[in-house]
Amino acid sequence: MSNETKRSMSIKTRITLIAGVLIIFVVAALSGASLWNAQKLLNTSELQTEQLVVQGIQDEFVNRLDRARSSVLSISMNPDVAKAFAERDQAALARQVQPVFDEIKKEGFSQLQFHLAPAVSFYRAHSPKKFGDDLSKIRPTVIAANQEHKTVEGLEEGVEGYGFRVVVPVKYQDQWVGSAEYGMDFGADFLKALQKKNSGDYFIYLLDPSTSMVKNVKENGGLLAGTGTDNYPVPEGSVKDLVNAQSQFSVSGDGQSNVLLIPFKDYRGDVKGYIKAVLSRKGVVQELNSLKRWVLMVGLLVLVIGVIAGYFVSLSFTRPLIQLAEDAEVLATGDLRIEIKTNWYGELETLALAMKRMLENTKQTCSSINQAVGQVEASVREISSATDQTSQGADQVAASVSQVAAGAQKIAQRTSEMGGQSEGINQSAQTLATNMERIASTTSDVTARTLRGEEMMKDLADKMRIFAAKVEEIQSGSHILKEQTGQIRGITQIITGISDQTNLLALNAAIEAARAGEAGRGFAVVAEEVRKLAEGSRQSASQIEGLIDQVTLNVENSARATEEAVYMIEQQSGIGDRAQVQFIEISEGTQAVSQLLGVMEGEVKQVVQMGQAITRSVCEIADMSQEDAAAAEEIAASTEEMSATVSTIRDSGQQLILLMEEMKAQSNRFVI
């Protein structure tokens, strides 16, 4: 990129380009990391699948040998089977084992046979008519089991192919009578079992088919069995490395399949061949391709969004700068009326605030200059006007000097007259001072009497308060007495009720006595007396009730009277308080008057002293008037010199006015 291009490129374009490059770099890094992680996860998943396949093959090996071992041991340890075999009774042996073999054949067992030592076939359950052939050259497991009297198991090669063999020596009555064998094919059935565990194509190959006795294995390139057509060639070096019993892994040429080579060993532990497992990678490849497309699309989307975001971010940076640049251009023209925005952020806000402060300071400076220019101009004009007036004043001063001389003579005459008048004022001031002393004495007497009246009002107010308290006690007693008379009235009402009831009872008793005749006469007399007593009690209660009503009425009247007395006492107490306050105010007023009289007395004395001073001053003024006449002549001479100076000041003021006008024109360039 040339220097001219760099200089002409705007900040917005630069920020957008930088953001785009950074986003491309970040997206590329993230996409690479995502694809690498995805590839790693897929490789891990494939490795786990391969381990499952290897584990499945090993488990199937162990499972088939375990099943064969358990089955042949159950047969060999059967006493009837062992007896028939020891007696070489094929018919009895067939009756014992043939039904069992027919059942387990369904489970994948391909053969069950008995051998005579060292390796002669005695009975084949899978082929009963074939027996008596010597297997010494092709069945080393049978020889080892009969010679070593131990169980021999594992893969073993035969004419028809490899198979899982478990050969167990048979013992009857502590005598070894031969061996029994269970076998399962190591071929298509085995591969189908592997397919059920892990889907794929499986093939069994021999490493060295040239030394094998299996039919057609050489023509098939060492292929023993397969689940389909093997179109997945593997490197020759990978096959050779299988001799070390290490599994090999590779990917097919089209990348759609994983090829796994798992070596297998015979019963001696020698590696004889390998199982080729071909596992499809289509799902994995599709997922990887889909992930690549997704990462690419997301990367492009992030790139587009990032470039757009970078563009808008650059706008957020450049928009304030453009606005501030435009404001600066306006300021350069001298227009100070603009409003600088400061609602930005970071350094842009700091720059805007600095420009705003600069604008405000410039406004203040320009305003100060304009005001100063105006003030200077006004001052110059005032000075010019003053010089004119001074020139005129100088002329007037010259005319006034003569008047001053004449006035000085008149002042001398007037001062002599003022001396006589000041003597009269001194005498009047002395008389006033004597009268003030008499007033002060009278005021002191009034103040003393006022204080005694104040003490008497305080005593009266205290007694009124005590009397009010006593009246309130009487009022409280009246209320209590009123309540007690109410209680007595209740008691008399109870007595009246009792007398009425007693009277009724006496009447009932008289009625009953009359019914009793002569026998009830004495009871009638008693009832009559009771009635009379009840009637007397009722009359007494009525009289008491009447007295109580009168007492209650008197108590209520007394209560009202005490209330009125309390009210009047309170009013009198208030009047006494106000009178006391008035006495206090009068006392304070007389004291203030006394103080003012004292002040006035001092002032009068000062007036006397000032009169005496005025007399002395009048004499001095007379002397000064003579001196003023002489000074007037000197002032006349000075006035002429001042006139010449005023002319010079007038010329300088005119030049200063011209300079102020030029300065004002320069200041008017800034519009505030």
VEXSEDREN-654375 format. One line per 4 residues: number of its first residue (from 1); their letters; for each residue x, y, z of C-alpha. Coordinates in steps of 0.2 Angstrom, whole numbers, plus 5000, padded with zeros to 4 digits. Layout:
VEXSEDREN-654375
NUM) A) X:Y:Z ~ ... .
This chain:
VEXSEDREN-654375
1) MSNE) 5000:5000:5000 ~ 5008:5017:4995 ~ 5010:5031:5006 ~ 4997:5042:4997 .
5) TKRS) 4984:5028:4999 ~ 4988:5027:5018 ~ 4987:5046:5020 ~ 4970:5046:5010 .
9) MSIK) 4963:5032:5019 ~ 4950:5037:5032 ~ 4951:5031:5050 ~ 4934:5022:5047 .
13) TRIT) 4941:5012:5033 ~ 4957:5008:5043 ~ 4947:5002:5058 ~ 4935:4991:5046 .
17) LIAG) 4950:4983:5037 ~ 4959:4980:5054 ~ 4943:4972:5061 ~ 4940:4962:5046 .
21) VLII) 4958:4955:5046 ~ 4957:4951:5065 ~ 4940:4943:5062 ~ 4947:4932:5048 .
25) FVVA) 4962:4927:5058 ~ 4951:4923:5073 ~ 4938:4914:5063 ~ 4952:4904:5054 .
29) ALSG) 4960:4900:5071 ~ 4943:4895:5079 ~ 4938:4885:5063 ~ 4954:4876:5063 .
33) ASLW) 4953:4872:5081 ~ 4935:4866:5080 ~ 4940:4855:5065 ~ 4955:4848:5074 .
37) NAQK) 4945:4844:5089 ~ 4931:4837:5079 ~ 4944:4826:5069 ~ 4951:4821:5086 .
41) LLNT) 4934:4816:5093 ~ 4930:4806:5077 ~ 4947:4798:5078 ~ 4944:4794:5096 .
45) SELQ) 4927:4787:5092 ~ 4934:4776:5078 ~ 4947:4770:5090 ~ 4934:4765:5103 .
49) TEQL) 4924:4756:5089 ~ 4940:4747:5084 ~ 4943:4742:5102 ~ 4926:4736:5103 .
53) VVQG) 4928:4726:5088 ~ 4944:4718:5094 ~ 4936:4715:5111 ~ 4921:4707:5103 .
57) IQDE) 4932:4695:5093 ~ 4942:4690:5109 ~ 4926:4688:5118 ~ 4919:4677:5104 .
61) FVNR) 4935:4667:5105 ~ 4933:4664:5124 ~ 4915:4661:5123 ~ 4916:4648:5110 .
65) LDRA) 4930:4639:5119 ~ 4921:4640:5136 ~ 4905:4633:5128 ~ 4915:4619:5120 .
69) RSSV) 4925:4615:5136 ~ 4909:4614:5147 ~ 4900:4603:5135 ~ 4914:4591:5132 .
73) LSIS) 4918:4590:5151 ~ 4900:4586:5154 ~ 4901:4572:5141 ~ 4917:4565:5147 .
77) MNPD) 4913:4564:5165 ~ 4897:4555:5162 ~ 4899:4537:5169 ~ 4888:4529:5156 .
81) VAKA) 4897:4537:5142 ~ 4914:4533:5149 ~ 4909:4515:5152 ~ 4902:4513:5134 .
85) FAER) 4918:4521:5127 ~ 4929:4510:5138 ~ 4920:4494:5132 ~ 4922:4501:5114 .
89) DQAA) 4903:4499:5112 ~ 4899:4511:5098 ~ 4880:4508:5099 ~ 4879:4511:5117 .
93) LARQ) 4890:4527:5115 ~ 4879:4533:5101 ~ 4863:4531:5112 ~ 4871:4541:5125 .
97) VQPV) 4879:4556:5115 ~ 4869:4557:5099 ~ 4854:4565:5106 ~ 4864:4577:5115 .
101) FDEI) 4874:4582:5099 ~ 4858:4584:5089 ~ 4853:4598:5102 ~ 4869:4607:5104 .
105) KKEG) 4872:4607:5085 ~ 4858:4620:5084 ~ 4870:4631:5095 ~ 4884:4631:5082 .
109) FSQL) 4894:4615:5087 ~ 4900:4607:5072 ~ 4907:4591:5078 ~ 4908:4578:5093 .
113) QFHL) 4920:4563:5092 ~ 4929:4551:5103 ~ 4947:4545:5099 ~ 4957:4530:5104 .
117) APAV) 4975:4533:5109 ~ 4986:4540:5101 ~ 4974:4548:5088 ~ 4962:4535:5080 .
121) SFYR) 4944:4540:5077 ~ 4932:4529:5086 ~ 4915:4538:5085 ~ 4910:4554:5076 .
125) AHSP) 4893:4560:5081 ~ 4893:4572:5066 ~ 4897:4558:5054 ~ 4893:4541:5063 .
129) KKFG) 4898:4530:5048 ~ 4915:4537:5047 ~ 4927:4529:5060 ~ 4943:4520:5062 .
133) DDLS) 4954:4532:5052 ~ 4971:4538:5059 ~ 4972:4556:5063 ~ 4990:4557:5069 .
137) KIRP) 4996:4567:5055 ~ 4983:4581:5055 ~ 4977:4581:5073 ~ 4991:4585:5085 .
141) TVIA) 4979:4591:5099 ~ 4972:4573:5100 ~ 4989:4566:5102 ~ 4994:4579:5115 .
145) ANQE) 4978:4575:5125 ~ 4980:4556:5125 ~ 4999:4557:5128 ~ 4999:4571:5141 .
149) HKTV) 4982:4566:5148 ~ 4977:4585:5149 ~ 4964:4596:5141 ~ 4970:4604:5125 .
153) EGLE) 4960:4618:5118 ~ 4962:4632:5105 ~ 4961:4634:5086 ~ 4967:4620:5075 .
157) EGVE) 4969:4617:5057 ~ 4960:4604:5048 ~ 4957:4598:5030 ~ 4941:4607:5030 .
161) GYGF) 4948:4623:5038 ~ 4951:4629:5055 ~ 4940:4626:5070 ~ 4939:4628:5089 .
165) RVVV) 4944:4612:5097 ~ 4943:4606:5115 ~ 4950:4589:5118 ~ 4948:4581:5135 .
169) PVKY) 4956:4564:5140 ~ 4943:4551:5146 ~ 4946:4541:5161 ~ 4936:4525:5167 .
173) QDQW) 4940:4516:5183 ~ 4956:4525:5184 ~ 4961:4520:5167 ~ 4963:4532:5152 .
177) VGSA) 4952:4525:5139 ~ 4954:4538:5125 ~ 4949:4556:5122 ~ 4933:4566:5118 .
181) EYGM) 4932:4581:5108 ~ 4920:4596:5104 ~ 4923:4607:5090 ~ 4915:4623:5082 .
185) DFGA) 4919:4630:5065 ~ 4930:4645:5063 ~ 4922:4652:5048 ~ 4906:4659:5042 .
189) DFLK) 4896:4656:5058 ~ 4910:4664:5068 ~ 4910:4679:5057 ~ 4891:4681:5057 .
193) ALQK) 4892:4681:5076 ~ 4904:4696:5075 ~ 4893:4705:5063 ~ 4879:4704:5076 .
197) KNSG) 4890:4713:5089 ~ 4898:4726:5077 ~ 4891:4728:5059 ~ 4903:4727:5045 .
201) DYFI) 4912:4715:5033 ~ 4923:4702:5041 ~ 4936:4690:5033 ~ 4948:4677:5039 .
205) YLLD) 4965:4675:5031 ~ 4980:4664:5033 ~ 4997:4672:5034 ~ 5006:4658:5025 .
209) PSTS) 4993:4648:5014 ~ 5007:4639:5005 ~ 5010:4628:5021 ~ 4991:4625:5024 .
213) MVKN) 4982:4609:5022 ~ 4965:4618:5020 ~ 4956:4615:5003 ~ 4957:4629:4990 .
217) VKEN) 4965:4641:5002 ~ 4980:4644:4991 ~ 4969:4648:4976 ~ 4959:4660:4987 .
221) GGLL) 4975:4670:4992 ~ 4974:4663:5010 ~ 4955:4667:5012 ~ 4947:4655:5024 .
225) AGTG) 4930:4663:5025 ~ 4921:4680:5023 ~ 4904:4689:5024 ~ 4906:4696:5007 .
229) TDNY) 4918:4701:4993 ~ 4934:4708:4999 ~ 4937:4724:4989 ~ 4948:4732:5003 .
233) PVPE) 4967:4729:4999 ~ 4979:4732:5013 ~ 4998:4736:5012 ~ 5009:4721:5012 .
237) GSVK) 5019:4728:5026 ~ 5004:4729:5037 ~ 5001:4710:5034 ~ 5020:4706:5038 .
241) DLVN) 5019:4716:5055 ~ 5005:4704:5061 ~ 5018:4691:5065 ~ 5021:4701:5080 .
245) AQSQ) 5003:4698:5086 ~ 5000:4717:5085 ~ 4983:4723:5077 ~ 4985:4735:5062 .
249) FSVS) 4974:4749:5057 ~ 4972:4758:5040 ~ 4959:4767:5030 ~ 4953:4761:5013 .
253) GDGQ) 4958:4770:4997 ~ 4942:4779:4995 ~ 4942:4785:5014 ~ 4925:4777:5017 .
257) SNVL) 4930:4762:5027 ~ 4942:4758:5041 ~ 4951:4742:5039 ~ 4956:4733:5055 .
261) LIPF) 4968:4717:5055 ~ 4967:4707:5071 ~ 4979:4692:5071 ~ 4974:4675:5078 .
265) KDYR) 4984:4661:5086 ~ 4982:4642:5086 ~ 4982:4632:5102 ~ 5001:4632:5103 .
269) GDVK) 5001:4652:5103 ~ 5008:4654:5086 ~ 5000:4667:5075 ~ 4993:4658:5060 .
273) GYIK) 4982:4672:5052 ~ 4971:4687:5054 ~ 4954:4693:5054 ~ 4950:4707:5043 .
277) AVLS) 4936:4719:5049 ~ 4930:4732:5037 ~ 4920:4745:5046 ~ 4911:4759:5037 .
281) RKGV) 4916:4777:5039 ~ 4902:4784:5029 ~ 4893:4791:5044 ~ 4909:4798:5052 .
285) VQEL) 4914:4806:5035 ~ 4897:4813:5033 ~ 4897:4821:5050 ~ 4915:4828:5047 .
289) NSLK) 4910:4835:5030 ~ 4894:4842:5038 ~ 4904:4850:5052 ~ 4916:4857:5039 .
293) RWVL) 4902:4865:5030 ~ 4894:4871:5046 ~ 4911:4879:5052 ~ 4913:4887:5035 .
297) MVGL) 4896:4894:5035 ~ 4898:4900:5053 ~ 4915:4907:5049 ~ 4908:4917:5034 .
301) LVLV) 4893:4923:5044 ~ 4905:4929:5059 ~ 4916:4937:5046 ~ 4901:4947:5038 .
305) IGVI) 4894:4951:5055 ~ 4912:4956:5061 ~ 4915:4967:5046 ~ 4898:4975:5048 .
309) AGYF) 4901:4977:5067 ~ 4918:4984:5063 ~ 4910:4997:5051 ~ 4898:5002:5064 .
313) VSLS) 4912:5003:5078 ~ 4922:5013:5066 ~ 4907:5025:5064 ~ 4906:5026:5083 .
317) FTRP) 4924:5032:5083 ~ 4924:5043:5067 ~ 4907:5051:5069 ~ 4913:5061:5085 .
321) LIQL) 4929:5065:5076 ~ 4920:5072:5060 ~ 4908:5082:5071 ~ 4923:5089:5081 .
325) AEDA) 4932:5093:5065 ~ 4917:5102:5058 ~ 4915:5112:5074 ~ 4934:5116:5073 .
329) EVLA) 4931:5123:5055 ~ 4917:5134:5061 ~ 4928:5140:5075 ~ 4941:5144:5063 .
333) TGDL) 4930:5156:5054 ~ 4927:5166:5070 ~ 4909:5160:5074 ~ 4909:5156:5092 .
337) RIEI) 4890:5153:5093 ~ 4891:5134:5090 ~ 4887:5121:5103 ~ 4900:5107:5105 .
341) KTNW) 4893:5090:5110 ~ 4901:5081:5124 ~ 4890:5066:5126 ~ 4904:5054:5118 .
345) YGEL) 4915:5042:5127 ~ 4933:5039:5133 ~ 4946:5050:5125 ~ 4933:5058:5113 .
349) ETLA) 4923:5064:5127 ~ 4939:5072:5135 ~ 4944:5080:5118 ~ 4926:5087:5116 .
353) LAMK) 4926:5094:5134 ~ 4943:5102:5131 ~ 4936:5110:5115 ~ 4921:5116:5124 .
357) RMLE) 4932:5123:5138 ~ 4943:5132:5124 ~ 4927:5139:5116 ~ 4920:5145:5133 .
361) NTKQ) 4937:5153:5137 ~ 4938:5161:5120 ~ 4921:5168:5122 ~ 4925:5175:5139 .
365) TCSS) 4942:5182:5132 ~ 4933:5190:5117 ~ 4919:5196:5128 ~ 4932:5203:5140 .
369) INQA) 4942:5211:5126 ~ 4926:5219:5119 ~ 4921:5225:5136 ~ 4938:5232:5139 .
373) VGQV) 4939:5240:5122 ~ 4922:5248:5125 ~ 4927:5254:5142 ~ 4943:5261:5136 .
377) EASV) 4935:5270:5122 ~ 4922:5277:5134 ~ 4936:5282:5146 ~ 4946:5290:5132 .
381) REIS) 4930:5300:5126 ~ 4927:5305:5144 ~ 4945:5310:5146 ~ 4943:5320:5130 .
385) SATD) 4927:5328:5136 ~ 4935:5331:5153 ~ 4950:5340:5145 ~ 4938:5351:5136 .
389) QTSQ) 4929:5354:5152 ~ 4945:5356:5161 ~ 4951:5369:5149 ~ 4935:5378:5151 .
393) GADQ) 4936:5376:5170 ~ 4954:5384:5170 ~ 4947:5399:5163 ~ 4933:5399:5175 .
397) VAAS) 4946:5396:5189 ~ 4955:5412:5184 ~ 4939:5422:5185 ~ 4935:5414:5202 .
401) VSQV) 4951:5418:5210 ~ 4947:5436:5210 ~ 4930:5432:5218 ~ 4939:5421:5231 .
405) AAGA) 4949:5436:5236 ~ 4934:5447:5238 ~ 4925:5432:5248 ~ 4940:5431:5259 .
409) QKIA) 4938:5449:5265 ~ 4919:5446:5268 ~ 4923:5430:5278 ~ 4934:5440:5289 .
413) QRTS) 4920:5452:5293 ~ 4907:5438:5296 ~ 4919:5429:5308 ~ 4919:5443:5320 .
417) EMGG) 4900:5443:5320 ~ 4900:5424:5323 ~ 4912:5427:5338 ~ 4898:5437:5347 .
421) QSEG) 4884:5425:5343 ~ 4894:5410:5349 ~ 4896:5418:5367 ~ 4876:5419:5368 .
425) INQS) 4875:5400:5363 ~ 4887:5396:5377 ~ 4876:5404:5390 ~ 4861:5395:5384 .
429) AQTL) 4870:5379:5385 ~ 4874:5382:5403 ~ 4856:5385:5407 ~ 4850:5369:5398 .
433) ATNM) 4863:5359:5408 ~ 4856:5365:5425 ~ 4838:5360:5420 ~ 4844:5343:5415 .
437) ERIA) 4851:5340:5432 ~ 4834:5344:5440 ~ 4824:5332:5428 ~ 4836:5318:5432 .
441) STTS) 4833:5320:5451 ~ 4814:5320:5448 ~ 4815:5304:5437 ~ 4825:5295:5450 .
445) DVTA) 4811:5298:5463 ~ 4798:5291:5450 ~ 4808:5276:5447 ~ 4808:5272:5466 .
449) RTLR) 4789:5273:5468 ~ 4786:5263:5452 ~ 4797:5249:5460 ~ 4787:5249:5476 .
453) GEEM) 4770:5248:5466 ~ 4778:5233:5457 ~ 4781:5224:5473 ~ 4764:5227:5479 .
457) MKDL) 4756:5220:5463 ~ 4767:5204:5465 ~ 4760:5202:5483 ~ 4742:5204:5477 .
461) ADKM) 4744:5192:5463 ~ 4751:5179:5474 ~ 4737:5181:5487 ~ 4724:5180:5472 .
465) RIFA) 4732:5163:5467 ~ 4731:5156:5484 ~ 4712:5162:5485 ~ 4709:5153:5468 .
469) AKVE) 4717:5137:5474 ~ 4705:5137:5490 ~ 4690:5141:5479 ~ 4695:5126:5468 .
473) EIQS) 4696:5115:5483 ~ 4678:5121:5489 ~ 4672:5117:5471 ~ 4679:5099:5472 .
477) GSHI) 4671:5096:5489 ~ 4654:5102:5481 ~ 4656:5089:5467 ~ 4660:5076:5480 .
481) LKEQ) 4645:5081:5491 ~ 4634:5080:5475 ~ 4640:5063:5471 ~ 4637:5057:5490 .
485) TGQI) 4619:5064:5490 ~ 4616:5054:5474 ~ 4621:5039:5483 ~ 4610:5043:5498 .
489) RGIT) 4595:5045:5487 ~ 4599:5028:5480 ~ 4599:5021:5498 ~ 4582:5030:5502 .
493) QIIT) 4575:5022:5486 ~ 4580:5005:5492 ~ 4572:5009:5509 ~ 4556:5014:5501 .
497) GISD) 4556:4998:5491 ~ 4558:4988:5506 ~ 4544:4997:5516 ~ 4532:4994:5501 .
501) QTNL) 4537:4976:5500 ~ 4535:4974:5519 ~ 4518:4983:5518 ~ 4512:4970:5505 .
505) LALN) 4518:4956:5516 ~ 4509:4963:5531 ~ 4493:4964:5521 ~ 4495:4946:5515 .
509) AAIE) 4498:4941:5533 ~ 4482:4950:5539 ~ 4472:4941:5525 ~ 4479:4924:5531 .
513) AARA) 4475:4928:5549 ~ 4457:4933:5545 ~ 4456:4916:5536 ~ 4463:4907:5552 .
517) GEAG) 4449:4915:5562 ~ 4451:4916:5581 ~ 4468:4906:5580 ~ 4476:4920:5568 .
521) RGFA) 4470:4935:5578 ~ 4487:4937:5587 ~ 4496:4935:5570 ~ 4484:4949:5563 .
525) VVAE) 4489:4961:5577 ~ 4508:4958:5573 ~ 4505:4960:5554 ~ 4496:4977:5558 .
529) EVRK) 4510:4983:5568 ~ 4523:4978:5554 ~ 4512:4987:5542 ~ 4512:5003:5553 .
533) LAEG) 4531:5002:5554 ~ 4533:4999:5535 ~ 4522:5014:5532 ~ 4532:5025:5544 .
537) SRQS) 4548:5019:5536 ~ 4541:5024:5519 ~ 4536:5041:5525 ~ 4553:5044:5534 .
541) ASQI) 4562:5039:5517 ~ 4551:5051:5508 ~ 4556:5065:5520 ~ 4574:5061:5518 .
545) EGLI) 4573:5061:5499 ~ 4565:5078:5500 ~ 4579:5084:5511 ~ 4592:5076:5500 .
549) DQVT) 4584:5085:5485 ~ 4586:5102:5494 ~ 4604:5098:5499 ~ 4608:5093:5481 .
553) LNVE) 4600:5109:5475 ~ 4610:5119:5487 ~ 4626:5110:5483 ~ 4623:5113:5464 .
557) NSAR) 4620:5132:5468 ~ 4636:5132:5478 ~ 4645:5123:5464 ~ 4639:5136:5451 .
561) ATEE) 4644:5150:5463 ~ 4661:5143:5466 ~ 4663:5141:5447 ~ 4658:5159:5445 .
565) AVYM) 4670:5164:5459 ~ 4684:5154:5451 ~ 4681:5163:5434 ~ 4681:5180:5442 .
569) IEQQ) 4696:5176:5452 ~ 4705:5171:5436 ~ 4700:5187:5428 ~ 4706:5197:5443 .
573) SGIG) 4722:5187:5443 ~ 4724:5191:5424 ~ 4720:5209:5427 ~ 4733:5209:5442 .
577) DRAQ) 4746:5201:5430 ~ 4743:5214:5417 ~ 4744:5228:5430 ~ 4761:5220:5436 .
581) VQFI) 4767:5219:5418 ~ 4762:5238:5416 ~ 4771:5243:5432 ~ 4787:5233:5425 .
585) EISE) 4785:5242:5409 ~ 4783:5259:5418 ~ 4799:5255:5428 ~ 4809:5250:5413 .
589) GTQA) 4803:5266:5404 ~ 4808:5278:5419 ~ 4825:5269:5419 ~ 4827:5272:5401 .
593) VSQL) 4822:5290:5403 ~ 4834:5292:5417 ~ 4848:5285:5406 ~ 4843:5296:5391 .
597) LGVM) 4844:5311:5403 ~ 4861:5306:5408 ~ 4866:5305:5390 ~ 4858:5321:5386 .
601) EGEV) 4867:5329:5400 ~ 4884:5323:5393 ~ 4879:5329:5376 ~ 4875:5347:5383 .
605) KQVV) 4892:5347:5391 ~ 4900:5343:5375 ~ 4889:5357:5366 ~ 4896:5369:5379 .
609) QMGQ) 4914:5363:5375 ~ 4910:5364:5356 ~ 4904:5382:5358 ~ 4920:5387:5366 .
613) AITR) 4930:5378:5352 ~ 4919:5387:5339 ~ 4924:5404:5346 ~ 4942:5399:5345 .
617) SVCE) 4940:5393:5327 ~ 4931:5409:5321 ~ 4947:5418:5326 ~ 4957:5406:5317 .
621) IADM) 4946:5408:5301 ~ 4948:5426:5301 ~ 4967:5424:5301 ~ 4965:5411:5287 .
625) SQED) 4955:5422:5276 ~ 4969:5434:5275 ~ 4981:5420:5269 ~ 4968:5414:5256 .
629) AAAA) 4968:5431:5248 ~ 4987:5428:5245 ~ 4985:5410:5239 ~ 4972:5416:5226 .
633) EEIA) 4985:5425:5216 ~ 4996:5409:5216 ~ 4981:5399:5209 ~ 4979:5411:5195 .
637) ASTE) 4997:5408:5189 ~ 4995:5389:5191 ~ 4979:5389:5180 ~ 4989:5396:5165 .
641) EMSA) 5001:5381:5166 ~ 4986:5368:5168 ~ 4978:5375:5152 ~ 4994:5371:5142 .
645) TVST) 4994:5353:5149 ~ 4976:5350:5145 ~ 4979:5354:5127 ~ 4993:5340:5126 .
649) IRDS) 4981:5328:5134 ~ 4967:5332:5121 ~ 4979:5327:5107 ~ 4984:5310:5115 .
653) GQQL) 4966:5306:5118 ~ 4962:5308:5099 ~ 4976:5296:5095 ~ 4970:5283:5108 .
657) ILLM) 4952:5284:5101 ~ 4959:5279:5083 ~ 4969:5264:5091 ~ 4953:5258:5100 .
661) EEMK) 4942:5259:5084 ~ 4955:5248:5075 ~ 4956:5235:5090 ~ 4937:5235:5090 .
665) AQSN) 4936:5230:5072 ~ 4948:5216:5075 ~ 4938:5209:5089 ~ 4922:5210:5079 .
669) RFVI) 4928:5196:5068 ~ 4923:5184:5082 ~ 4904:5181:5083 ~ 4899:5177:5100 .
